[in-house]
Amino acid sequence: MMEDHKVKVVVTQSDCPHYAVGDEIYFTGACIDTTKSAKLCMVALNAIYPFAYAARRGGSVKPTPVQCPDCAECVKFQVMLDE
């Protein structure tokens, strides 16, 4: 069985009313830790999912911003392991 790593996603830029710079979203295994996390919309989840999944499974996550595909309200996220 593969080890699950904890993952943190941080908002680094936001023109969206749902996010502020510095908001954090935490994943523990396959689930969002709702006790520690900012809200997460479905469109943003679609953007960060492949990177959060790779980090969770131990893959390399380079420090590259991930942008939400909602063009009208740009949000950029940074996906990293939660140490």
N, C-alpha and C positions, 0 to 999 in steps of 0.2 A: 504494500500500500504506500502511495506517495505521501510525503509529508506536506501538510498545509502550512504556509507561511502567512503571517498577518500582514495586511496591506493597508497603507494609508494613501489617500488621494487628497491633495491640497489645491484649492482654487488660487491660481496665480494672477489671473486677470478676469474681470467680469464687467460686461455691459448688460447683464441680465438682472432683473429684479429678484430672482430666486437665489442669487449667490452674491456673497461679498468676498473680496480678496481675503485669504486666510481661512475660509471655511474648510473644514476637514471632514472626510468621509472615511470610515473604517470598515474593513472587511475582515471577518474572522472565519476562516474556511470559506464556505460557499455563501455565507450570509453577511448582510450589512449589520454592523453593530449599531442598532438604532439608539442605544443609550448614550453613545459618544458622538454620533454623526450628525452633520447638517443634513437637511433634506436632499434628496437626489431625484431629479426628474428622469423620465424614461428616455428622453432624447440624449441627455448627458450620459446616462448609463450605457447606452448603445455605443458611445464614443470611447468610454474608458474600459468597457468590459474586456476586450482582448488583452489589454495591458495589465489590468488587475488580475485576470486569470493566469497569465504567464508568470507574474510575480508570485502569486499564490502557490503555484506549482514549482517554484524554484528557478524559473527562467530569468535571464538577465533583463533588467529594465534600465534602459539608458535614460539619462536625465533630459528627456525631450518633452516639450509641452504637448498635451493632447487637447485638441480643440473640439468643442461641441459643434455638431453639424448644423445647429439652428443659426443660419446666417444673420438673422436680424438682431440677435442678442449674443454676441461673441463671449464665450467663456473658455478659458484655458485652464487645464488641470495638470498637475504633476503627480505621477503615480510612483510610489516608492514602497519599499518594505517598511513595516512598522516595527522598529527595533525595540 
